[in-house]
């Protein structure tokens, strides 16, 4: 198996800048939401090609890139995003772990105190951080709550949910285990219905998260479990069944040309 090389700190920063250059009025995912989105694509019960999952990252509301978009810019974004997705996938499969790109509130606070953006941390050593700090969220992007754990994880989980909404196969799974795993992730999103509030309350009571490190570990293991739960469907290959008998090479061709099959369509 080839080794997927994850992005360096500089490349994470470059990707963030490239996404910020998405033509207006499109509103792209930020770095943390993108990371969750990529994992949401990877755990789907079907393999989704990049041509299908790449366009949604450029606008949270489903807008399309203009036809005259800079091809060099688009190619670089595609390269970096594809590498990150491949690295996430390989890390999950081989190590049962990955480092999510989540907000580091302590680094963010230090950066604000110094009048600077919070620094990034290498994914090889610790969870990287989003560098957008306290900037007001774009329209359609999730507002950050006061709870420090939810505040750190909400953008990432919102990106994951965006993938699950864009590609609804995962939400449509009848597997109770899949639904329970999704609930463990979505506890970090605002609960809107009474049922959602009850689920969150149950999780808080039965599976409390003491700190951010514990919450990140729970998030990562939940996503890895989701990937394992859908793996059989993702790589299931349907057998092609032929209702009609196979033509012999000397039989008349099925197209009605009057030629033998071997001299007509069978020649291909």
BAFITI-676148 format. One record per residue: x, z, y of N, C-alpha, C, O, CB in turn. Coordinates in steps of 0.05 Angstrom, whole numbers, padded with zeros to 5 digits, always signed. Glycine has a CB too. Example, Ala and Ser with C-alpha at 12.3 -4.5 7.8 and 13.67 -1.06 7.14 Angstrom:
REM residues 2
+00264+00156-00114+00246+00156-00090+00264+00156-00066+00285+00169-00066+00226+00181-00089+00257+00142-00045+00273+00143-00021+00258+00157+00001+00268+00161+00023+00282+00114-00012
//
This chain:
REM residues 268
+00017+00000-00024+00000+00000+00000+00018+00000+00025+00037+00015+00026-00019+00024+00000+00011-00017+00044+00026-00018+00069+00021+00007+00086-00001+00019+00084+00020-00043+00085+00041+00016+00101+00039+00039+00117+00026+00032+00144+00036+00014+00158+00066+00053+00121+00005+00046+00152-00008+00042+00178+00006+00059+00199+00006+00084+00197-00038+00048+00177+00018+00047+00218+00033+00062+00239+00014+00070+00261+00002+00053+00275+00056+00045+00250+00010+00096+00265-00008+00106+00285+00004+00101+00313+00027+00094+00316-00013+00136+00281-00013+00104+00333-00004+00099+00360+00014+00122+00370+00011+00145+00362-00028+00096+00379+00034+00115+00386+00051+00135+00399+00036+00146+00423+00015+00136+00431+00078+00122+00407+00047+00167+00435+00035+00179+00459+00032+00158+00481+00012+00156+00494+00052+00202+00469+00053+00142+00484+00053+00121+00504+00031+00100+00499+00018+00091+00517+00080+00107+00507+00027+00094+00473+00007+00074+00466-00021+00085+00469-00040+00070+00477+00011+00064+00438-00025+00111+00464-00051+00124+00469-00057+00121+00499-00079+00115+00507-00051+00153+00460-00037+00127+00516-00041+00125+00545-00046+00096+00553-00063+00091+00570-00017+00135+00559-00032+00077+00541-00037+00049+00547-00065+00041+00540-00078+00026+00555-00016+00032+00533-00074+00050+00517-00101+00043+00508-00122+00054+00527-00142+00041+00534-00107+00053+00480-00118+00079+00536-00136+00091+00555-00137+00075+00581-00159+00070+00592-00127+00120+00561-00114+00066+00590-00113+00049+00615-00127+00022+00611-00141+00012+00628-00084+00045+00624-00122+00010+00587-00134-00016+00582-00165-00014+00581-00179-00031+00591-00124-00027+00555-00175+00008+00568-00204+00011+00567-00215+00015+00595-00237+00006+00601-00211+00035+00550-00200+00029+00612-00209+00034+00640-00211+00008+00655-00225+00006+00675-00191+00053+00654-00196-00013+00646-00196-00039+00660-00218-00057+00649-00219-00081+00657-00169-00053+00656-00236-00047+00632-00259-00063+00623-00275-00073+00647-00281-00057+00665-00277-00047+00604-00281-00099+00648-00295-00110+00671-00322-00095+00677-00337-00089+00659-00301-00139+00667-00326-00089+00703-00351-00077+00711-00373-00097+00709-00368-00121+00710-00349-00066+00740-00398-00089+00705-00408-00061+00704-00408-00048+00677-00421-00028+00673-00436-00060+00715-00393-00060+00658-00391-00048+00631-00378-00020+00632-00361-00015+00649-00376-00066+00612-00388-00002+00615-00377+00025+00614-00366+00030+00586-00382+00037+00568-00399+00045+00622-00340+00028+00583-00328+00031+00556-00327+00060+00547-00330+00078+00563-00300+00019+00556-00323+00063+00521-00318+00090+00511-00292+00101+00522-00273+00085+00525-00318+00090+00480-00291+00127+00526-00265+00138+00534-00249+00143+00508-00259+00138+00486-00268+00165+00550-00224+00153+00511-00207+00155+00488-00218+00173+00466-00216+00166+00442-00180+00165+00496-00229+00196+00474-00239+00215+00454-00264+00204+00440-00267+00206+00415-00246+00241+00467-00283+00192+00455-00306+00180+00443-00299+00157+00424-00310+00154+00403-00325+00170+00465-00279+00141+00432-00270+00119+00415-00260+00129+00389-00265+00117+00368-00248+00103+00430-00245+00151+00389-00234+00162+00365-00256+00171+00346-00255+00165+00322-00215+00186+00371-00277+00184+00356-00299+00191+00340-00314+00167+00330-00323+00167+00307-00318+00209+00355-00317+00147+00347-00331+00122+00339-00317+00109+00316-00330+00100+00297-00332+00103+00363-00290+00107+00317-00275+00095+00295-00280+00109+00268-00282+00096+00248-00245+00094+00302-00281+00136+00269-00286+00150+00245-00315+00146+00235-00320+00145+00211-00281+00181+00249-00333+00144+00255-00361+00138+00248-00364+00111+00234-00382+00107+00217-00378+00139+00272-00347+00092+00241-00347+00066+00228-00335+00068+00200-00345+00056+00181-00331+00045+00245-00313+00084+00197-00299+00085+00172-00316+00099+00150-00312+00092+00126-00274+00101+00176-00334+00117+00157-00349+00131+00136-00376+00117+00130-00392+00128+00114-00354+00159+00145-00381+00094+00141-00405+00080+00135-00406+00072+00106-00386+00068+00093-00407+00055+00153-00430+00070+00094-00433+00062+00066-00428+00033+00061-00431+00023+00038-00460+00069+00056-00420+00018+00081-00412-00010+00078-00387-00015+00095-00383-00003+00115-00435-00030+00085-00370-00034+00086-00347-00042+00101-00356-00058+00125-00370-00078+00122-00326-00057+00084-00348-00050+00149-00356-00064+00173-00332-00079+00185-00312-00066+00191-00368-00045+00194-00333-00105+00188-00310-00120+00198-00305-00115+00228-00324-00107+00242-00314-00151+00194-00281-00118+00237-00274-00112+00264-00290-00129+00284-00295-00120+00306-00244-00116+00269-00297-00153+00276-00312-00170+00294-00340-00158+00300-00352-00164+00320-00316-00198+00282-00349-00140+00283-00375-00127+00286-00372-00101+00301-00389-00094+00317-00388-00123+00259-00351-00085+00295-00349-00059+00307-00333-00058+00333-00335-00038+00348-00337-00040+00288-00318-00079+00339-00302-00078+00364-00319-00081+00389-00315-00066+00408-00281-00100+00363-00337-00101+00391-00352-00105+00416-00366-00080+00427-00366-00077+00452-00372-00126+00412-00378-00063+00411-00392-00040+00422-00374-00020+00437-00385-00004+00453-00406-00025+00401-00348-00021+00434-00331-00001+00448-00329-00007+00477-00321+00010+00493-00303+00000+00435-00336-00032+00485-00333-00039+00513-00356-00032+00531-00354-00034+00555-00328-00069+00515-00379-00024+00519-00401-00015+00535-00420+00002+00519-00430-00006+00499-00417-00039+00547-00423+00027+00528-00439+00047+00514-00468+00039+00513-00483+00048+00495-00437+00074+00528-00477+00021+00531-00505+00012+00531-00509-00015+00518-00531-00026+00520-00515+00011+00559-00489-00025+00504-00492-00050+00489-00487-00075+00504-00493-00097+00494-00519-00050+00478-00475-00074+00528-00469-00098+00543-00446-00113+00530-00431-00102+00514-00461-00091+00572-00444-00139+00537-00424-00156+00525-00403-00164+00545-00408-00165+00569-00437-00182+00514-00378-00167+00535-00356-00176+00552-00362-00204+00563-00374-00220+00549-00330-00176+00537-00355-00210+00588-00358-00237+00599-00341-00257+00583-00321-00250+00572-00352-00238+00629-00350-00282+00583-00335-00303+00568-00308-00308+00580-00290-00317+00565-00351-00329+00568-00304-00303+00606-00278-00309+00618-00260-00284+00619-00241-00283+00635-00282-00319+00647-00264-00265+00601-00247-00241+00600-00219-00249+00593-00215-00268+00578-00258-00220+00580-00200-00234+00603-00171-00240+00599-00165-00238+00569-00167-00216+00557-00153-00220+00615-00158-00260+00556-00153-00260+00527-00129-00242+00519-00129-00230+00498-00148-00288+00517-00109-00240+00537-00086-00223+00531-00094-00194+00531-00085-00178+00514-00063-00228+00551-00110-00186+00550-00121-00159+00552-00137-00152+00527-00133-00131+00515-00138-00155+00577-00155-00170+00519-00172-00165+00496-00156-00163+00470-00161-00147+00453-00193-00187+00494-00136-00181+00468-00119-00181+00444-00103-00155+00441-00100-00144+00419-00100-00205+00444-00093-00144+00464-00078-00119+00463-00096-00096+00456-00088-00078+00440-00064-00114+00490-00120-00095+00468-00139-00074+00461-00145-00075+00431-00145-00054+00417-00165-00076+00477-00151-00099+00421-00157-00102+00393-00134-00092+00375-00139-00078+00355-00163-00132+00386-00110-00099+00382-00086-00091+00366-00084-00061+00365-00080-00050+00343-00061-00103+00378-00086-00047+00388-00083-00018+00389-00105-00004+00374-00101+00015+00359-00081-00009+00418-00130-00013+00379-00153+00000+00367-00152-00004+00336-00158+00015+00321-00179-00011+00378-00145-00028+00327-00144-00033+00298-00122-00016+00285-00126-00007+00263-00138-00063+00293-00100-00013+00299-00079+00004+00288-00088+00033+00285-00083+00046+00265-00053+00003+00305-00102+00043+00306-00111+00071+00305-00131+00074+00282-00131+00094+00267-00124+00079+00331-00149+00054+00279-00169+00056+00257-00156+00056+00230-00163+00071+00212-00189+00034+00260-00136+00038+00227-00122+00037+00201-00107+00062+00195-00106+00071+00172-00102+00013+00201-00095+00075+00216-00080+00100+00212-00100+00122+00204-00093+00139+00187-00065+00107+00237-00123+00123+00217-00143+00144+00211-00152+00140+00182-00154+00160+00167-00167+00142+00230-00157+00116+00174-00167+00111+00147-00146+00119+00126-00153+00132+00106-00174+00081+00144-00121+00111+00130-00101+00117+00111-00096+00147+00109-00091+00158+00088-00075+00102+00118-00096+00160+00132-00092+00189+00133-00114+00204+00117-00108+00223+00103-00090+00199+00162-00139+00195+00121-00161+00207+00106-00158+00204+00076-00161+00222+00061-00187+00196+00116-00152+00179+00068-00151+00172+00040-00127+00186+00026-00130+00195+00003-00149+00142+00036-00104+00186+00039-00080+00196+00026-00074+00225+00030-00063+00238+00012-00056+00180+00035-00083+00236+00053-00077+00264+00059-00101+00282+00060-00099+00306+00061-00062+00265+00085-00125+00270+00060-00149+00285+00064-00150+00299+00091-00162+00321+00093-00151+00306+00042-00138+00287+00111-00136+00299+00137-00130+00277+00158-00120+00256+00151-00114+00321+00137-00136+00283+00183-00128+00266+00205-00128+00283+00230-00140+00305+00230-00146+00241+00208-00115+00274+00251-00114+00289+00276-00133+00276+00297-00127+00254+00307-00085+00291+00288-00156+00288+00302-00175+00276+00321-00165+00279+00350-00151+00297+00357-00202+00289+00318-00173+00259+00366-00166+00259+00394-00188+00274+00410-00208+00263+00418-00163+00230+00405-00183+00301+00413-00203+00317+00426-00191+00330+00452-00167+00330+00456-00213+00339+00407-00209+00340+00469-00201+00352+00493-00186+00378+00487-00195+00395+00472-00225+00358+00512-00163+00382+00500-00147+00407+00499-00152+00422+00525-00141+00415+00545-00117+00401+00494-00170+00442+00524-00178+00455+00548-00155+00471+00561-00154+00472+00586-00201+00474+00543-00137+00482+00545-00115+00497+00557-00096+00478+00572-00088+00484+00594-00099+00512+00536-00090+00455+00559-00073+00435+00573-00087+00424+00597-00075+00419+00618-00065+00413+00554-00114+00421+00595-00129+00410+00617-00128+00430+00641-00125+00422+00664-00158+00405+00609-00132+00456+00634-00131+00476+00655-00104+00478+00669-00102+00480+00693-00139+00503+00644-00082+00476+00652-00055+00477+00664-00051+00452+00681-00039+00455+00703-00034+00477+00641-00061+00429+00673-00058+00405+00689-00072+00408+00715-00062+00400+00736-00068+00381+00674-00097+00419+00715-00112+00423+00740-00098+00442+00758-00097+00438+00783-00140+00433+00734-00086+00463+00747-00073+00483+00763-00049+00471+00778-00042+00479+00800-00064+00507+00747-00036+00452+00765-00012+00439+00776-00019+00414+00791-00001+00401+00802+00007+00433+00754-00045+00407+00792-00053+00382+00806-00046+00357+00790-00043+00336+00801-00039+00381+00833-00043+00360+00763-00035+00338+00747-00054+00336+00723-00068+00355+00716-00006+00341+00737-00054+00312+00710-00070+00309+00686-00058+00324+00663-00033+00327+00662-00073+00279+00679-00074+00332+00644-00064+00346+00621-00047+00327+00604-00054+00304+00601-00087+00357+00604-00024+00336+00594-00007+00319+00578-00019+00313+00551-00036+00328+00541+00021+00332+00575-00009+00292+00539-00018+00285+00512+00001+00297+00492+00024+00303+00498-00019+00255+00508-00009+00302+00467+00007+00314+00446+00008+00293+00423-00013+00281+00417-00004+00341+00436+00031+00291+00411+00034+00271+00389+00015+00277+00366+00014+00301+00358+00063+00270+00380+00001+00257+00355-00016+00262+00332-00001+00270+00307-00013+00280+00288-00032+00238+00326+00025+00267+00307+00041+00275+00284+00044+00306+00283+00050+00317+00262+00068+00261+00284+00041+00319+00306+00046+00347+00307+00022+00364+00313+00020+00387+00304+00067+00353+00328+00003+00354+00329-00020+00369+00336-00042+00350+00345-00038+00326+00348-00014+00390+00358-00066+00362+00349-00088+00345+00358-00082+00334+00386-00077+00350+00404-00115+00361+00359-00082+00308+00390-00078+00296+00417-00100+00304+00436-00121+00314+00427-00075+00266+00415-00096+00300+00461-00116+00308+00481-00125+00284+00496-00110+00264+00499-00106+00329+00499-00149+00285+00507-00158+00265+00525-00147+00271+00553-00145+00294+00560-00190+00264+00526-00140+00251+00568-00126+00255+00593-00144+00251+00618-00134+00249+00640-00103+00237+00596-00170+00250+00614-00188+00245+00636-00196+00270+00652-00208+00268+00673-00212+00230+00627-00188+00294+00641-00192+00318+00656-00221+00323+00664-00239+00319+00648-00175+00318+00680-00225+00332+00689-00251+00340+00698-00266+00318+00712-00286+00323+00725-00247+00363+00717-00258+00293+00708-00272+00271+00721-00301+00271+00712-00307+00276+00689-00259+00244+00715-00319+00264+00730-00348+00264+00724-00353+00242+00703-00342+00220+00705-00365+00258+00749-00369+00248+00682-00374+00228+00661-00389+00204+00672-00405+00207+00690-00389+00241+00638-00383+00181+00661-00397+00157+00668-00426+00159+00659-00432+00175+00641-00383+00132+00656-00443+00142+00670-00471+00141+00662-00472+00134+00632-00460+00114+00624-00487+00122+00679-00487+00150+00617-00489+00144+00588-00468+00160+00572-00471+00162+00548-00485+00115+00583-00447+00171+00585-00428+00187+00571-00438+00216+00571-00451+00224+00589-00400+00185+00584-00431+00232+00550-00441+00259+00548-00429+00277+00569-00405+00277+00574-00436+00270+00521-00446+00294+00582-00437+00314+00600-00424+00337+00584-00434+00343+00562-00460+00325+00618-00404+00350+00595-00390+00370+00580-00402+00398+00585-00407+00405+00608-00360+00371+00587-00408+00413+00563-00420+00439+00566-00400+00461+00573-00376+00455+00575-00435+00446+00541-00410+00485+00575-00392+00508+00582-00378+00519+00558-00355+00528+00560-00408+00529+00596-00391+00520+00535-00379+00531+00511-00353+00516+00505-00353+00492+00502-00398+00529+00487-00330+00531+00503-00304+00517+00500-00302+00500+00475-00290+00479+00476-00282+00538+00500-00313+00509+00452-00312+00493+00428-00328+00468+00431-00318+00446+00425-00321+00510+00403-00353+00471+00439-00370+00447+00442-00359+00429+00464-00360+00404+00461-00398+00455+00449-00348+00440+00485-00337+00425+00507-00314+00407+00497-00311+00384+00506-00327+00443+00529-00298+00418+00479-00275+00402+00469-00284+00380+00450-00273+00358+00450-00255+00421+00455-00303+00386+00433-00310+00368+00411-00333+00349+00418-00336+00329+00404-00317+00384+00387-00349+00355+00438-00373+00339+00443-00367+00309+00447-00380+00293+00435-00388+00350+00467-00347+00302+00464-00342+00273+00468-00335+00259+00441-00344+00237+00436-00319+00269+00488-00319+00272+00425-00311+00260+00399-00335+00256+00381-00340+00235+00370-00290+00277+00385-00351+00277+00379-00375+00276+00362-00396+00256+00373-00409+00243+00357-00388+00304+00359-00398+00255+00399-00416+00235+00411-00407+00207+00404-00424+00189+00400-00417+00239+00442-00381+00202+00403-00371+00176+00395-00378+00170+00366-00385+00148+00359-00341+00174+00399-00375+00191+00349-00383+00188+00321-00412+00181+00318-00420+00163+00304-00376+00213+00305-00429+00195+00333-00458+00190+00332-00465+00162+00342-00483+00149+00332-00474+00211+00348-00450+00153+00363-00454+00126+00373-00450+00105+00352-00465+00086+00350-00435+00121+00397-00429+00109+00335-00424+00091+00313-00447+00092+00293-00456+00072+00282-00397+00098+00299-00457+00117+00287-00478+00120+00268-00505+00108+00278-00522+00100+00262-00482+00149+00261-00509+00108+00304-00533+00096+00315-00530+00065+00316-00549+00050+00310-00538+00106+00344-00506+00056+00323-00501+00027+00324-00502+00014+00296-00512-00008+00293-00473+00022+00336-00493+00029+00276-00494+00020+00249-00509+00041+00233-00497+00060+00222-00464+00015+00237-00536+00039+00231-00553+00060+00221-00552+00065+00191-00566+00083+00181-00580+00055+00229-00536+00050+00176-00536+00054+00147-00530+00083+00139-00541+00093+00120-00515+00035+00135-00512+00096+00154-00504+00124+00147-00528+00143+00151-00533+00159+00134-00481+00133+00164-00542+00140+00173-00565+00158+00179-00587+00153+00158-00604+00171+00154-00575+00153+00207-00589+00130+00147-00610+00123+00128-00605+00132+00100-00621+00127+00082-00615+00093+00129-00582+00144+00095-00576+00154+00068-00595+00176+00060-00600+00195+00075-00546+00164+00067-00605+00174+00035-00624+00194+00025-00609+00218+00012-00622+00237+00004-00643+00181+00005-00583+00216+00011-00567+00237-00001-00567+00262+00016-00560+00262+00039-00537+00227-00005-00577+00285+00004-00578+00310+00019-00551+00319+00028-00548+00332+00049-00592+00331+00002-00530+00314+00011-00503+00322+00019-00494+00308+00044-00482+00320+00061-00484+00316-00004-00500+00282+00046-00493+00267+00070-00507+00278+00095-00495+00282+00116-00500+00237+00067-00532+00284+00092-00548+00295+00114-00537+00323+00123-00536+00329+00146-00577+00297+00107-00529+00339+00103-00518+00365+00109-00491+00363+00124-00485+00378+00142-00514+00382+00083-00475+00344+00116-00449+00339+00129-00453+00329+00157-00439+00337+00176-00432+00319+00113-00473+00312+00162-00479+00302+00189-00488+00325+00206-00480+00327+00230-00500+00280+00188-00503+00343+00195-00513+00367+00211-00489+00384+00220-00489+00395+00242-00532+00383+00194-00468+00386+00203-00445+00402+00210-00430+00389+00233-00418+00403+00250-00426+00404+00186-00431+00363+00235-00418+00349+00258-00436+00351+00283-00426+00357+00305-00413+00320+00252-00462+00346+00280-00480+00344+00303-00487+00371+00315-00501+00372+00335-00505+00330+00294-00477+00393+00303-00481+00419+00315-00467+00420+00342-00474+00437+00359-00470+00441+00297-00448+00402+00347-00434+00402+00372-00447+00385+00394-00437+00382+00416-00405+00392+00368-00470+00373+00387-00485+00357+00406-00509+00374+00417-00517+00393+00403-00496+00331+00393-00519+00368+00440-00542+00383+00451-00566+00381+00432-00574+00359+00424-00550+00373+00479-00577+00404+00424-00600+00404+00407-00625+00400+00424-00630+00414+00443-00603+00432+00391-00641+00379+00417-00663+00371+00434-00690+00380+00422-00708+00387+00436-00663+00341+00438-00693+00378+00396-00718+00385+00383-00717+00413+00371-00695+00424+00368-00725+00364+00361-00740+00424+00364-00741+00451+00352-00726+00450+00325-00713+00469+00318-00770+00460+00348-00729+00428+00310-00716+00426+00284-00685+00426+00288-00671+00440+00273-00725+00400+00270-00675+00411+00308-00647+00411+00313-00636+00438+00321-00615+00447+00312-00640+00390+00334-00652+00452+00338-00644+00479+00346-00643+00498+00323-00625+00516+00321-00663+00490+00368-00662+00495+00304-00662+00513+00281-00638+00507+00263-00627+00526+00252-00688+00509+00265-00631+00482+00260-00608+00475+00243-00582+00486+00255-00566+00497+00241-00605+00444+00241-00579+00483+00282-00555+00494+00295-00554+00524+00292-00533+00535+00286-00555+00486+00325-00577+00538+00296-00578+00567+00293-00570+00575+00265-00556+00595+00261-00606+00578+00300-00580+00561+00245-00573+00567+00217-00543+00564+00212-00531+00580+00199-00589+00549+00198-00532+00542+00222-00503+00537+00219-00487+00559+00233-00467+00568+00223-00495+00510+00230-00495+00566+00257-00481+00587+00272-00482+00614+00257-00463+00630+00258-00492+00590+00300-00504+00618+00243-00507+00644+00229-00492+00643+00202-00479+00663+00195-00537+00649+00224-00494+00621+00188-00482+00620+00161-00453+00609+00161-00437+00616+00143-00499+00603+00143-00447+00593+00180-00420+00581+00182-00409+00582+00210-00405+00561+00223-00419+00552+00171-00405+00606+00221-00395+00609+00249-00367+00598+00252-00351+00599+00233-00396+00638+00258-00361+00587+00275-00334+00577+00281-00322+00596+00302-00331+00598+00324-00336+00547+00292-00300+00609+00293-00289+00630+00310-00273+00620+00334-00273+00632+00355-00270+00647+00293-00261+00597+00331-00244+00586+00353-00242+00556+00350-00252+00544+00331-00216+00599+00353-00228+00543+00369-00226+00514+00369-00211+00503+00345-00218+00483+00333-00212+00505+00395-00189+00517+00337-00174+00508+00314-00192+00507+00289-00191+00488+00273-00150+00526+00309-00208+00528+00285-00226+00529+00262-00247+00507+00264-00255+00495+00244-00239+00556+00259-00256+00502+00288-00277+00481+00292-00265+00453+00287-00279+00436+00275-00288+00482+00321-00240+00448+00295-00228+00422+00290-00224+00419+00260-00228+00397+00249-00201+00420+00305-00215+00440+00246-00211+00438+00217-00238+00431+00204-00238+00415+00186-00199+00464+00206-00259+00444+00212-00285+00439+00200-00294+00410+00206-00305+00397+00188-00306+00459+00211-00289+00400+00230-00297+00373+00237-00282+00353+00219-00294+00335+00208-00291+00367+00267-00255+00357+00217-00239+00338+00201-00248+00338+00172-00251+00316+00161-00209+00346+00204-00251+00361+00160-00258+00363+00132-00286+00351+00127-00291+00340+00106-00256+00391+00122-00304+00355+00147-00331+00344+00144-00330+00313+00144-00343+00301+00127-00349+00353+00167-00314+00301+00161-00311+00272+00162-00298+00262+00137-00307+00241+00126-00295+00263+00187-00278+00275+00127-00265+00267+00102-00285+00268+00079-00285+00251+00062-00240+00285+00096-00301+00289+00078-00322+00292+00058-00342+00269+00060-00352+00259+00040-00336+00319+00059-00349+00262+00084-00368+00240+00088-00357+00213+00078-00370+00198+00065-00376+00237+00118-00331+00209+00083-00319+00185+00074-00319+00184+00043-00324+00163+00031-00290+00183+00084-00314+00207+00030-00314+00208+00001-00343+00204-00010-00347+00191-00031-00303+00235-00009-00363+00215+00005-00390+00213-00005-00401+00185-00004-00419+00178-00019-00408+00231+00012-00390+00168+00013-00400+00140+00016-00382+00120+00004-00387+00096+00005-00405+00134+00045-00360+00129-00008-00339+00110-00018-00350+00092-00040-00344+00068-00039-00316+00126-00029-00366+00102-00058-00376+00086-00080-00393+00063-00070-00391+00040-00080-00392+00103-00100-00409+00068-00050-00426+00046-00039-00409+00027-00023-00414+00003-00023-00448+00058-00021-00389+00037-00009-00373+00020+00009-00358-00001-00007-00353-00023+00003-00353+00037+00025-00350+00006-00031-00334-00013-00047-00349-00024-00071-00338-00035-00090-00308+00000-00057-00376-00021-00070-00393-00032-00092-00394-00062-00089-00400-00072-00068-00421-00019-00092-00389-00076-00111-00390-00106-00111-00413-00114-00129-00413-00108-00152-00363-00118-00120-00432-00128-00117-00456-00137-00133-00448-00161-00150-00434-00179-00141-00479-00144-00114-00457-00160-00175-00452-00183-00193-00471-00206-00185-00494-00202-00179-00457-00175-00222-00459-00230-00184-00475-00254-00179-00488-00263-00204-00474-00269-00224-00457-00276-00166-00514-00265-00204-00529-00273-00228-00539-00302-00225-00551-00308-00205-00552-00254-00234-00533-00318-00244-00542-00346-00244-00567-00349-00261-00566-00346-00285-00519-00365-00253-00589-00355-00248-00614-00359-00263-00614-00385-00278-00625-00387-00301-00638-00358-00244-00602-00406-00267-00602-00432-00280-00577-00434-00298-00556-00422-00291-00602-00455-00260-00579-00448-00320-00555-00451-00337-00533-00467-00323-00539-00484-00307-00563-00465-00364-00508-00460-00329-00485-00473-00317-00484-00502-00326-00487-00508-00350-00459-00459-00324-00479-00521-00307-00477-00549-00314-00451-00555-00328-00430-00545-00321-00480-00566-00289-00452-00572-00349-00428-00582-00361-00416-00605-00344-00430-00617-00328-00434-00591-00390-00391-00610-00348-00378-00630-00331-00389-00658-00336-00388-00675-00318-00348-00631-00337-00401-00663-00359-00412-00690-00365-00442-00691-00360-00455-00712-00365-00406-00698-00393-00454-00669-00351-00483-00669-00345-00488-00683-00319-00471-00683-00301-00494-00640-00345-00512-00693-00315-00520-00705-00289-00518-00684-00267-00526-00661-00271-00548-00717-00290-00507-00692-00244-00503-00673-00222-00531-00663-00212-00550-00678-00212-00487-00686-00199-00532-00638-00204-00557-00626-00195-00568-00638-00169-00591-00634-00162-00553-00596-00191-00550-00653-00154-00559-00663-00128-00576-00688-00130-00588-00697-00111-00534-00670-00111-00578-00700-00155-00595-00723-00159-00582-00749-00153-00595-00770-00151-00619-00721-00142-00555-00749-00151-00541-00774-00144-00540-00794-00168-00535-00817-00164-00513-00767-00136-00545-00784-00192-00543-00801-00216-00516-00801-00228-00512-00811-00250-00551-00829-00209-00496-00789-00214-00469-00788-00224-00466-00763-00242-00481-00744-00241-00448-00786-00200-00445-00764-00259-00439-00740-00275-00429-00718-00256-00417-00724-00235-00418-00747-00296-00434-00694-00264-00426-00671-00247-00396-00671-00241-00388-00664-00218-00433-00645-00261-00379-00680-00261-00350-00679-00256-00342-00700-00235-00320-00697-00223-00336-00684-00282-00358-00721-00231-00351-00741-00212-00365-00737-00185-00362-00753-00166-00357-00768-00223-00381-00716-00183-00396-00711-00158-00389-00683-00148-00365-00679-00140-00428-00713-00163-00407-00665-00147-00402-00638-00136-00381-00623-00153-00367-00606-00143-00427-00622-00134-00379-00630-00179-00360-00616-00195-00331-00624-00189-00313-00610-00198-00366-00622-00224-00328-00646-00175-00301-00655-00168-00287-00636-00149-00262-00634-00148-00301-00683-00156-00303-00620-00133-00292-00601-00114-00280-00578-00129-00270-00559-00116-00313-00592-00094
//
